[in-house]
Amino acid sequence: MEKIIIISILTFIIHAVETLSYGVRLAGVRTGKLAIALSLTGMIVLVSRTSNLGQAPMMGKIADYARQHPEFSFEAVLHIFIAAASLGTLFAIVLIPTAIRLSVRMISHLEEAGSLPRLIRESVSIRKLKYAKHHVQLPSWEMLSRLRIGGVPKRLLVLNTLVTGIYTVGVLAALYASFLLPEFSVTASQSSGLINGVATILMTILVDPQVALLTDRAMNGNESMAQINKMYGLLMFSRFFGTVLAQLLLLPGTYLITKAVPFW
């Protein structure tokens, strides 16, 4: 039970951090310093990747426990992990206005500091942490009312939802397949790299170029800031719906892996 809670918390953090990275990029667009914002995004996503490294061995431990205790519902636990991903994404969406305001300040400080280590050293102090509360801002109804799909390619939102769903369920489906096929457990567990690789390729080819194009048009003055705010807001919500979609993709994804693994 303790490991389930820890993994759920790590999953929550991973998806919250990755969603908050949208806020950093948007702050970069607003300040006209997207390159600096992207370097901050890399640091933030590093937190997510580090959490992911600690998460994988514990998931394997739970799978081993489930094999030894038939009464233990491994499938139910996997759905709990996906729910944690949804909650983490939703939590980040609530924090996005605050994240944008803090990111604007961080971008300015990074420009002055000249390096990330120096930025961390100069920013992490009791006085500055106390001052951060003045930047807290929750989403207002007016902000949410602006998030109409008009003007943002629907295909972009659908693809982002689908890719997020695949990415969210990839490791879990592979782990569940390894649980169901103990004779091919190593092969099945390693298939998560293939699934996430497909999701990454789809994101790189189909989603990222459209986001980059619209962002570039905004920075060149060819697109309104309100339109970019809407795009990033809808991308975050489509990411949330992708984690919800992952609940439905778990069993089909596991089934496809169990059918493919014996032929690899």
Helices and strands as residue ranges (DSSP letters): H 2-31, H 34-68, H 74-113, H 116-123, H 126-131, G 132-135, H 141-145, H 154-180, G 182-184, H 185-190, H 192-202, I 203-207, H 208-219, H 225-260, G 261-263
